[in-house]
């Protein structure tokens, strides 16, 4: 039934893989320069992918460095900023509107 079909499929897959491995072995013996060219091509492609990934991460890094720099510039106003352990709470509470009085 199903198990026999799956087993037959796996056997054919192994035979196919073995066939291509044998062909590759013969090719590497007869024409080793082709295997080297293929390896070099794969390495070049890998380098290009990694270079693109590095550039992508550098772009993100520059973006976040700019965000942090902008935050530092905004927060470095010593004359306006209170100092001390409660300075952050004082600044945050200054932005809360006063409660409305009930009449």
Backbone atoms as SQL, in Angstrom:
CREATE TABLE atoms (id INTEGER PRIMARY KEY, chain TEXT, resi INTEGER, resn TEXT, atom TEXT, x REAL, y REAL, z REAL);
INSERT INTO atoms VALUES
  (1, 'A', 1, 'UNK', 'N', 0.808, -1.183, 0.000),
  (2, 'A', 1, 'UNK', 'CA', 0.000, 0.000, 0.000),
  (3, 'A', 1, 'UNK', 'C', 0.852, 1.247, 0.000),
  (4, 'A', 2, 'UNK', 'N', 0.482, 2.136, 0.889),
  (5, 'A', 2, 'UNK', 'CA', 1.149, 3.440, 0.971),
  (6, 'A', 2, 'UNK', 'C', 2.603, 3.280, 1.390),
  (7, 'A', 3, 'UNK', 'N', 2.847, 2.388, 2.370),
  (8, 'A', 3, 'UNK', 'CA', 4.226, 2.187, 2.842),
  (9, 'A', 3, 'UNK', 'C', 5.136, 1.693, 1.720),
  (10, 'A', 4, 'UNK', 'N', 4.618, 0.791, 0.875),
  (11, 'A', 4, 'UNK', 'CA', 5.417, 0.274, -0.238),
  (12, 'A', 4, 'UNK', 'C', 5.720, 1.375, -1.247),
  (13, 'A', 5, 'UNK', 'N', 4.725, 2.235, -1.517),
  (14, 'A', 5, 'UNK', 'CA', 4.940, 3.344, -2.457),
  (15, 'A', 5, 'UNK', 'C', 5.989, 4.315, -1.926),
  (16, 'A', 6, 'UNK', 'N', 5.902, 4.612, -0.631),
  (17, 'A', 6, 'UNK', 'CA', 6.878, 5.530, -0.023),
  (18, 'A', 6, 'UNK', 'C', 8.268, 4.916, -0.085),
  (19, 'A', 7, 'UNK', 'N', 8.373, 3.624, 0.249),
  (20, 'A', 7, 'UNK', 'CA', 9.671, 2.950, 0.225),
  (21, 'A', 7, 'UNK', 'C', 10.251, 2.933, -1.186),
  (22, 'A', 8, 'UNK', 'N', 9.408, 2.661, -2.188),
  (23, 'A', 8, 'UNK', 'CA', 9.865, 2.647, -3.579),
  (24, 'A', 8, 'UNK', 'C', 10.350, 4.036, -3.987),
  (25, 'A', 9, 'UNK', 'N', 9.589, 5.066, -3.595),
  (26, 'A', 9, 'UNK', 'CA', 9.986, 6.446, -3.900),
  (27, 'A', 9, 'UNK', 'C', 11.344, 6.772, -3.283),
  (28, 'A', 10, 'UNK', 'N', 11.540, 6.389, -2.009),
  (29, 'A', 10, 'UNK', 'CA', 12.824, 6.649, -1.341),
  (30, 'A', 10, 'UNK', 'C', 13.966, 5.896, -2.018),
  (31, 'A', 11, 'UNK', 'N', 13.711, 4.659, -2.435),
  (32, 'A', 11, 'UNK', 'CA', 14.743, 3.880, -3.138),
  (33, 'A', 11, 'UNK', 'C', 15.138, 4.551, -4.455),
  (34, 'A', 12, 'UNK', 'N', 14.145, 4.985, -5.235),
  (35, 'A', 12, 'UNK', 'CA', 14.425, 5.658, -6.507),
  (36, 'A', 12, 'UNK', 'C', 15.178, 6.962, -6.252),
  (37, 'A', 13, 'UNK', 'N', 14.812, 7.687, -5.192),
  (38, 'A', 13, 'UNK', 'CA', 15.511, 8.936, -4.859),
  (39, 'A', 13, 'UNK', 'C', 16.973, 8.660, -4.531),
  (40, 'A', 14, 'UNK', 'N', 17.232, 7.581, -3.770),
  (41, 'A', 14, 'UNK', 'CA', 18.622, 7.219, -3.440),
  (42, 'A', 14, 'UNK', 'C', 19.402, 6.846, -4.699),
  (43, 'A', 15, 'UNK', 'N', 18.771, 6.084, -5.581),
  (44, 'A', 15, 'UNK', 'CA', 19.431, 5.683, -6.828),
  (45, 'A', 15, 'UNK', 'C', 19.755, 6.906, -7.687),
  (46, 'A', 16, 'UNK', 'N', 18.814, 7.836, -7.749),
  (47, 'A', 16, 'UNK', 'CA', 19.035, 9.058, -8.537),
  (48, 'A', 16, 'UNK', 'C', 20.187, 9.865, -7.954),
  (49, 'A', 17, 'UNK', 'N', 20.194, 10.001, -6.620),
  (50, 'A', 17, 'UNK', 'CA', 21.277, 10.741, -5.967),
  (51, 'A', 17, 'UNK', 'C', 22.616, 10.053, -6.222),
  (52, 'A', 18, 'UNK', 'N', 22.636, 8.729, -6.129),
  (53, 'A', 18, 'UNK', 'CA', 23.859, 7.962, -6.373),
  (54, 'A', 18, 'UNK', 'C', 24.343, 8.165, -7.811),
  (55, 'A', 19, 'UNK', 'N', 23.421, 8.161, -8.770),
  (56, 'A', 19, 'UNK', 'CA', 23.765, 8.376, -10.172),
  (57, 'A', 19, 'UNK', 'C', 24.465, 9.726, -10.354),
  (58, 'A', 20, 'UNK', 'N', 23.867, 10.782, -9.788),
  (59, 'A', 20, 'UNK', 'CA', 24.457, 12.112, -9.963),
  (60, 'A', 20, 'UNK', 'C', 25.785, 12.251, -9.222),
  (61, 'A', 21, 'UNK', 'N', 25.910, 11.603, -8.074),
  (62, 'A', 21, 'UNK', 'CA', 27.195, 11.641, -7.360),
  (63, 'A', 21, 'UNK', 'C', 28.284, 10.931, -8.167),
  (64, 'A', 22, 'UNK', 'N', 27.929, 9.807, -8.802),
  (65, 'A', 22, 'UNK', 'CA', 28.902, 9.102, -9.645),
  (66, 'A', 22, 'UNK', 'C', 29.312, 9.960, -10.839),
  (67, 'A', 23, 'UNK', 'N', 28.337, 10.603, -11.478),
  (68, 'A', 23, 'UNK', 'CA', 28.652, 11.480, -12.616),
  (69, 'A', 23, 'UNK', 'C', 29.561, 12.619, -12.172),
  (70, 'A', 24, 'UNK', 'N', 29.282, 13.168, -11.010),
  (71, 'A', 24, 'UNK', 'CA', 30.112, 14.270, -10.504),
  (72, 'A', 24, 'UNK', 'C', 31.535, 13.783, -10.207),
  (73, 'A', 25, 'UNK', 'N', 31.640, 12.579, -9.657),
  (74, 'A', 25, 'UNK', 'CA', 32.957, 12.007, -9.379),
  (75, 'A', 25, 'UNK', 'C', 33.737, 11.811, -10.678),
  (76, 'A', 26, 'UNK', 'N', 33.099, 11.248, -11.693),
  (77, 'A', 26, 'UNK', 'CA', 33.766, 11.061, -12.989),
  (78, 'A', 26, 'UNK', 'C', 34.192, 12.408, -13.579),
  (79, 'A', 27, 'UNK', 'N', 33.317, 13.378, -13.494),
  (80, 'A', 27, 'UNK', 'CA', 33.629, 14.702, -14.025),
  (81, 'A', 27, 'UNK', 'C', 34.809, 15.328, -13.274),
  (82, 'A', 28, 'UNK', 'N', 34.833, 15.158, -11.944),
  (83, 'A', 28, 'UNK', 'CA', 35.925, 15.756, -11.168),
  (84, 'A', 28, 'UNK', 'C', 37.259, 15.087, -11.471),
  (85, 'A', 29, 'UNK', 'N', 37.220, 13.805, -11.854),
  (86, 'A', 29, 'UNK', 'CA', 38.454, 13.108, -12.227),
  (87, 'A', 29, 'UNK', 'C', 38.891, 13.528, -13.627),
  (88, 'A', 30, 'UNK', 'N', 37.933, 13.603, -14.557),
  (89, 'A', 30, 'UNK', 'CA', 38.263, 13.911, -15.951),
  (90, 'A', 30, 'UNK', 'C', 38.558, 15.396, -16.162),
  (91, 'A', 31, 'UNK', 'N', 37.794, 16.250, -15.517),
  (92, 'A', 31, 'UNK', 'CA', 37.952, 17.699, -15.704),
  (93, 'A', 31, 'UNK', 'C', 37.892, 18.420, -14.353),
  (94, 'A', 32, 'UNK', 'N', 38.969, 18.317, -13.569),
  (95, 'A', 32, 'UNK', 'CA', 38.945, 18.927, -12.225),
  (96, 'A', 32, 'UNK', 'C', 38.780, 20.449, -12.259),
  (97, 'A', 33, 'UNK', 'N', 39.168, 21.082, -13.369),
  (98, 'A', 33, 'UNK', 'CA', 39.047, 22.541, -13.443),
  (99, 'A', 33, 'UNK', 'C', 37.584, 22.983, -13.414),
  (100, 'A', 34, 'UNK', 'N', 36.673, 22.136, -13.918),
  (101, 'A', 34, 'UNK', 'CA', 35.246, 22.487, -13.891),
  (102, 'A', 34, 'UNK', 'C', 34.717, 22.537, -12.458),
  (103, 'A', 35, 'UNK', 'N', 35.166, 21.582, -11.641),
  (104, 'A', 35, 'UNK', 'CA', 34.738, 21.562, -10.239),
  (105, 'A', 35, 'UNK', 'C', 35.282, 22.791, -9.516),
  (106, 'A', 36, 'UNK', 'N', 36.529, 23.131, -9.811),
  (107, 'A', 36, 'UNK', 'CA', 37.131, 24.308, -9.179),
  (108, 'A', 36, 'UNK', 'C', 36.403, 25.573, -9.614),
  (109, 'A', 37, 'UNK', 'N', 36.080, 25.669, -10.908),
  (110, 'A', 37, 'UNK', 'CA', 35.336, 26.839, -11.396),
  (111, 'A', 37, 'UNK', 'C', 33.974, 26.944, -10.714),
  (112, 'A', 38, 'UNK', 'N', 33.316, 25.800, -10.556),
  (113, 'A', 38, 'UNK', 'CA', 32.008, 25.799, -9.889),
  (114, 'A', 38, 'UNK', 'C', 32.145, 26.244, -8.435),
  (115, 'A', 39, 'UNK', 'N', 33.172, 25.729, -7.747),
  (116, 'A', 39, 'UNK', 'CA', 33.402, 26.129, -6.354),
  (117, 'A', 39, 'UNK', 'C', 33.689, 27.622, -6.246),
  (118, 'A', 40, 'UNK', 'N', 34.508, 28.139, -7.157),
  (119, 'A', 40, 'UNK', 'CA', 34.835, 29.568, -7.151),
  (120, 'A', 40, 'UNK', 'C', 33.577, 30.393, -7.389),
  (121, 'A', 41, 'UNK', 'N', 32.753, 29.945, -8.322),
  (122, 'A', 41, 'UNK', 'CA', 31.506, 30.654, -8.609),
  (123, 'A', 41, 'UNK', 'C', 30.589, 30.669, -7.387),
  (124, 'A', 42, 'UNK', 'N', 30.469, 29.531, -6.708),
  (125, 'A', 42, 'UNK', 'CA', 29.642, 29.460, -5.499),
  (126, 'A', 42, 'UNK', 'C', 30.189, 30.382, -4.410),
  (127, 'A', 43, 'UNK', 'N', 31.511, 30.419, -4.266),
  (128, 'A', 43, 'UNK', 'CA', 32.122, 31.293, -3.257),
  (129, 'A', 43, 'UNK', 'C', 31.887, 32.765, -3.583),
  (130, 'A', 44, 'UNK', 'N', 31.984, 33.119, -4.868),
  (131, 'A', 44, 'UNK', 'CA', 31.717, 34.506, -5.269),
  (132, 'A', 44, 'UNK', 'C', 30.276, 34.890, -4.962),
  (133, 'A', 45, 'UNK', 'N', 29.346, 33.986, -5.270),
  (134, 'A', 45, 'UNK', 'CA', 27.934, 34.253, -4.972),
  (135, 'A', 45, 'UNK', 'C', 27.703, 34.411, -3.474),
  (136, 'A', 46, 'UNK', 'N', 28.362, 33.567, -2.692),
  (137, 'A', 46, 'UNK', 'CA', 28.226, 33.659, -1.239),
  (138, 'A', 46, 'UNK', 'C', 28.784, 34.988, -0.729),
  (139, 'A', 47, 'UNK', 'N', 29.923, 35.406, -1.277),
  (140, 'A', 47, 'UNK', 'CA', 30.501, 36.695, -0.884),
  (141, 'A', 47, 'UNK', 'C', 29.567, 37.849, -1.236),
  (142, 'A', 48, 'UNK', 'N', 28.945, 37.789, -2.399),
  (143, 'A', 48, 'UNK', 'CA', 28.008, 38.843, -2.795),
  (144, 'A', 48, 'UNK', 'C', 26.811, 38.893, -1.852),
  (145, 'A', 49, 'UNK', 'N', 26.280, 37.719, -1.497),
  (146, 'A', 49, 'UNK', 'CA', 25.145, 37.679, -0.558),
  (147, 'A', 49, 'UNK', 'C', 25.549, 38.262, 0.794),
  (148, 'A', 50, 'UNK', 'N', 26.723, 37.887, 1.263),
  (149, 'A', 50, 'UNK', 'CA', 27.176, 38.375, 2.568),
  (150, 'A', 50, 'UNK', 'C', 27.472, 39.867, 2.523),
  (151, 'A', 51, 'UNK', 'N', 28.030, 40.343, 1.432),
  (152, 'A', 51, 'UNK', 'CA', 28.297, 41.777, 1.290),
  (153, 'A', 51, 'UNK', 'C', 26.985, 42.558, 1.301),
  (154, 'A', 52, 'UNK', 'N', 25.974, 42.033, 0.599),
  (155, 'A', 52, 'UNK', 'CA', 24.663, 42.694, 0.594),
  (156, 'A', 52, 'UNK', 'C', 24.067, 42.707, 1.999),
  (157, 'A', 53, 'UNK', 'N', 24.233, 41.617, 2.725),
  (158, 'A', 53, 'UNK', 'CA', 23.726, 41.550, 4.094),
  (159, 'A', 53, 'UNK', 'C', 24.458, 42.541, 4.992),
  (160, 'A', 54, 'UNK', 'N', 25.762, 42.654, 4.817),
  (161, 'A', 54, 'UNK', 'CA', 26.547, 43.618, 5.597),
  (162, 'A', 54, 'UNK', 'C', 26.075, 45.035, 5.308),
  (163, 'A', 55, 'UNK', 'N', 25.866, 45.353, 4.040),
  (164, 'A', 55, 'UNK', 'CA', 25.398, 46.697, 3.678),
  (165, 'A', 55, 'UNK', 'C', 24.024, 46.974, 4.280),
  (166, 'A', 56, 'UNK', 'N', 23.160, 45.973, 4.268),
  (167, 'A', 56, 'UNK', 'CA', 21.824, 46.127, 4.857),
  (168, 'A', 56, 'UNK', 'C', 21.947, 46.432, 6.351),
  (169, 'A', 57, 'UNK', 'N', 22.795, 45.673, 7.050),
  (170, 'A', 57, 'UNK', 'CA', 22.967, 45.890, 8.490),
  (171, 'A', 57, 'UNK', 'C', 23.646, 47.224, 8.777),
  (172, 'A', 58, 'UNK', 'N', 24.578, 47.620, 7.920),
  (173, 'A', 58, 'UNK', 'CA', 25.212, 48.931, 8.102),
  (174, 'A', 58, 'UNK', 'C', 24.192, 50.052, 7.970),
  (175, 'A', 59, 'UNK', 'N', 23.283, 49.922, 7.020),
  (176, 'A', 59, 'UNK', 'CA', 22.224, 50.920, 6.862),
  (177, 'A', 59, 'UNK', 'C', 21.362, 51.012, 8.104),
  (178, 'A', 60, 'UNK', 'N', 20.983, 49.854, 8.644),
  (179, 'A', 60, 'UNK', 'CA', 20.180, 49.849, 9.870),
  (180, 'A', 60, 'UNK', 'C', 20.972, 50.433, 11.035),
  (181, 'A', 61, 'UNK', 'N', 22.244, 50.067, 11.113),
  (182, 'A', 61, 'UNK', 'CA', 23.089, 50.573, 12.191),
  (183, 'A', 61, 'UNK', 'C', 23.201, 52.090, 12.129),
  (184, 'A', 62, 'UNK', 'N', 23.440, 52.619, 10.937),
  (185, 'A', 62, 'UNK', 'CA', 23.532, 54.082, 10.784),
  (186, 'A', 62, 'UNK', 'C', 22.221, 54.757, 11.172),
  (187, 'A', 63, 'UNK', 'N', 21.098, 54.141, 10.780),
  (188, 'A', 63, 'UNK', 'CA', 19.788, 54.703, 11.129),
  (189, 'A', 63, 'UNK', 'C', 19.636, 54.794, 12.648),
  (190, 'A', 64, 'UNK', 'N', 19.923, 53.696, 13.349),
  (191, 'A', 64, 'UNK', 'CA', 19.732, 53.688, 14.799),
  (192, 'A', 64, 'UNK', 'C', 20.767, 54.554, 15.504),
  (193, 'A', 65, 'UNK', 'N', 21.971, 54.647, 14.956),
  (194, 'A', 65, 'UNK', 'CA', 22.949, 55.572, 15.534),
  (195, 'A', 65, 'UNK', 'C', 22.438, 57.002, 15.432),
  (196, 'A', 66, 'UNK', 'N', 21.820, 57.345, 14.311),
  (197, 'A', 66, 'UNK', 'CA', 21.269, 58.685, 14.135),
  (198, 'A', 66, 'UNK', 'C', 20.111, 58.921, 15.101),
  (199, 'A', 67, 'UNK', 'N', 19.266, 57.902, 15.277),
  (200, 'A', 67, 'UNK', 'CA', 18.157, 58.029, 16.233),
  (201, 'A', 67, 'UNK', 'C', 18.703, 58.284, 17.631),
  (202, 'A', 68, 'UNK', 'N', 19.709, 57.518, 18.033),
  (203, 'A', 68, 'UNK', 'CA', 20.303, 57.710, 19.363),
  (204, 'A', 68, 'UNK', 'C', 20.967, 59.075, 19.478),
  (205, 'A', 69, 'UNK', 'N', 21.651, 59.487, 18.426),
  (206, 'A', 69, 'UNK', 'CA', 22.296, 60.806, 18.434),
  (207, 'A', 69, 'UNK', 'C', 21.248, 61.905, 18.575),
  (208, 'A', 70, 'UNK', 'N', 20.149, 61.785, 17.838),
  (209, 'A', 70, 'UNK', 'CA', 19.073, 62.772, 17.940),
  (210, 'A', 70, 'UNK', 'C', 18.494, 62.805, 19.350),
  (211, 'A', 71, 'UNK', 'N', 18.349, 61.632, 19.960),
  (212, 'A', 71, 'UNK', 'CA', 17.832, 61.584, 21.332),
  (213, 'A', 71, 'UNK', 'C', 18.808, 62.243, 22.296),
  (214, 'A', 72, 'UNK', 'N', 20.099, 62.001, 22.101),
  (215, 'A', 72, 'UNK', 'CA', 21.105, 62.601, 22.977),
  (216, 'A', 72, 'UNK', 'C', 21.108, 64.114, 22.847),
  (217, 'A', 73, 'UNK', 'N', 20.964, 64.610, 21.626),
  (218, 'A', 73, 'UNK', 'CA', 20.946, 66.059, 21.410),
  (219, 'A', 73, 'UNK', 'C', 19.729, 66.666, 22.096),
  (220, 'A', 74, 'UNK', 'N', 18.578, 66.014, 22.000),
  (221, 'A', 74, 'UNK', 'CA', 17.362, 66.521, 22.624),
  (222, 'A', 74, 'UNK', 'C', 17.477, 66.529, 24.142),
  (223, 'A', 75, 'UNK', 'N', 18.118, 65.506, 24.692),
  (224, 'A', 75, 'UNK', 'CA', 18.189, 65.387, 26.148),
  (225, 'A', 75, 'UNK', 'C', 19.358, 66.137, 26.763),
  (226, 'A', 76, 'UNK', 'N', 20.260, 66.657, 25.955),
  (227, 'A', 76, 'UNK', 'CA', 21.408, 67.391, 26.502),
  (228, 'A', 76, 'UNK', 'C', 21.137, 68.886, 26.489),
  (229, 'A', 77, 'UNK', 'N', 20.205, 69.309, 27.306),
  (230, 'A', 77, 'UNK', 'CA', 19.930, 70.730, 27.509),
  (231, 'A', 77, 'UNK', 'C', 20.050, 70.967, 29.010),
  (232, 'A', 78, 'UNK', 'N', 21.280, 71.084, 29.530),
  (233, 'A', 78, 'UNK', 'CA', 21.499, 71.109, 30.977),
  (234, 'A', 78, 'UNK', 'C', 20.799, 72.268, 31.684),
  (235, 'A', 79, 'UNK', 'N', 20.631, 73.404, 31.045),
  (236, 'A', 79, 'UNK', 'CA', 19.999, 74.534, 31.717),
  (237, 'A', 79, 'UNK', 'C', 18.529, 74.239, 31.985),
  (238, 'A', 80, 'UNK', 'N', 17.890, 73.505, 31.095),
  (239, 'A', 80, 'UNK', 'CA', 16.467, 73.228, 31.242),
  (240, 'A', 80, 'UNK', 'C', 16.205, 71.967, 32.053),
  (241, 'A', 81, 'UNK', 'N', 17.151, 71.064, 32.084),
  (242, 'A', 81, 'UNK', 'CA', 16.920, 69.774, 32.715),
  (243, 'A', 81, 'UNK', 'C', 17.273, 69.813, 34.192),
  (244, 'A', 82, 'UNK', 'N', 16.353, 69.379, 35.064),
  (245, 'A', 82, 'UNK', 'CA', 16.686, 69.288, 36.482),
  (246, 'A', 82, 'UNK', 'C', 17.698, 68.167, 36.704),
  (247, 'A', 83, 'UNK', 'N', 18.514, 68.309, 37.701),
  (248, 'A', 83, 'UNK', 'CA', 19.541, 67.320, 38.004),
  (249, 'A', 83, 'UNK', 'C', 19.152, 66.564, 39.264),
  (250, 'A', 84, 'UNK', 'N', 19.722, 65.391, 39.448),
  (251, 'A', 84, 'UNK', 'CA', 19.483, 64.631, 40.661),
  (252, 'A', 84, 'UNK', 'C', 18.767, 63.324, 40.378),
  (253, 'A', 85, 'UNK', 'N', 18.594, 62.509, 41.436),
  (254, 'A', 85, 'UNK', 'CA', 18.020, 61.178, 41.253),
  (255, 'A', 85, 'UNK', 'C', 16.561, 61.190, 40.814),
  (256, 'A', 86, 'UNK', 'N', 15.813, 62.258, 41.087),
  (257, 'A', 86, 'UNK', 'CA', 14.403, 62.316, 40.719),
  (258, 'A', 86, 'UNK', 'C', 14.163, 63.170, 39.480),
  (259, 'A', 87, 'UNK', 'N', 15.225, 63.520, 38.775),
  (260, 'A', 87, 'UNK', 'CA', 15.104, 64.428, 37.636),
  (261, 'A', 87, 'UNK', 'C', 14.156, 63.875, 36.576),
  (262, 'A', 88, 'UNK', 'N', 14.247, 62.573, 36.309),
  (263, 'A', 88, 'UNK', 'CA', 13.383, 61.994, 35.281),
  (264, 'A', 88, 'UNK', 'C', 11.919, 62.093, 35.690),
  (265, 'A', 89, 'UNK', 'N', 11.623, 61.775, 36.958),
  (266, 'A', 89, 'UNK', 'CA', 10.237, 61.852, 37.432),
  (267, 'A', 89, 'UNK', 'C', 9.735, 63.288, 37.415),
  (268, 'A', 90, 'UNK', 'N', 10.597, 64.231, 37.780),
  (269, 'A', 90, 'UNK', 'CA', 10.198, 65.641, 37.760),
  (270, 'A', 90, 'UNK', 'C', 9.854, 66.072, 36.335),
  (271, 'A', 91, 'UNK', 'N', 10.662, 65.641, 35.390),
  (272, 'A', 91, 'UNK', 'CA', 10.404, 66.005, 33.994),
  (273, 'A', 91, 'UNK', 'C', 9.113, 65.357, 33.504),
  (274, 'A', 92, 'UNK', 'N', 8.921, 64.075, 33.818),
  (275, 'A', 92, 'UNK', 'CA', 7.726, 63.369, 33.368),
  (276, 'A', 92, 'UNK', 'C', 6.468, 63.956, 33.992),
  (277, 'A', 93, 'UNK', 'N', 6.528, 64.289, 35.281),
  (278, 'A', 93, 'UNK', 'CA', 5.335, 64.819, 35.944),
  (279, 'A', 93, 'UNK', 'C', 5.019, 66.230, 35.476),
  (280, 'A', 94, 'UNK', 'N', 5.996, 66.937, 34.962),
  (281, 'A', 94, 'UNK', 'CA', 5.752, 68.293, 34.464),
  (282, 'A', 94, 'UNK', 'C', 4.857, 68.257, 33.225),
  (283, 'A', 95, 'UNK', 'N', 4.833, 67.125, 32.537),
  (284, 'A', 95, 'UNK', 'CA', 4.026, 67.004, 31.324),
  (285, 'A', 95, 'UNK', 'C', 2.591, 66.559, 31.604),
  (286, 'A', 96, 'UNK', 'N', 2.285, 66.216, 32.855),
  (287, 'A', 96, 'UNK', 'CA', 0.934, 65.772, 33.211),
  (288, 'A', 96, 'UNK', 'C', 0.082, 67.007, 33.488),
  (289, 'A', 97, 'UNK', 'N', -1.094, 67.125, 32.866),
  (290, 'A', 97, 'UNK', 'CA', -1.929, 68.304, 33.120),
  (291, 'A', 97, 'UNK', 'C', -2.478, 68.293, 34.547),
  (292, 'A', 98, 'UNK', 'N', -2.677, 69.482, 35.088),
  (293, 'A', 98, 'UNK', 'CA', -3.213, 69.611, 36.443),
  (294, 'A', 98, 'UNK', 'C', -4.654, 69.114, 36.453),
  (295, 'A', 99, 'UNK', 'N', -5.091, 68.483, 37.565),
  (296, 'A', 99, 'UNK', 'CA', -6.472, 68.003, 37.623),
  (297, 'A', 99, 'UNK', 'C', -7.454, 69.167, 37.630),
  (298, 'A', 100, 'UNK', 'N', -8.591, 68.951, 37.008),
  (299, 'A', 100, 'UNK', 'CA', -9.620, 69.994, 36.966),
  (300, 'A', 100, 'UNK', 'C', -10.355, 70.006, 38.301),
  (301, 'A', 101, 'UNK', 'N', -10.614, 71.202, 38.826),
  (302, 'A', 101, 'UNK', 'CA', -11.299, 71.323, 40.116),
  (303, 'A', 101, 'UNK', 'C', -12.797, 71.203, 39.908),
  (304, 'A', 102, 'UNK', 'N', -13.427, 70.447, 40.780),
  (305, 'A', 102, 'UNK', 'CA', -14.879, 70.268, 40.737),
  (306, 'A', 102, 'UNK', 'C', -15.551, 71.481, 41.373),
  (307, 'A', 103, 'UNK', 'N', -16.599, 72.013, 40.782),
  (308, 'A', 103, 'UNK', 'CA', -17.304, 73.165, 41.372),
  (309, 'A', 103, 'UNK', 'C', -18.693, 72.780, 41.791);
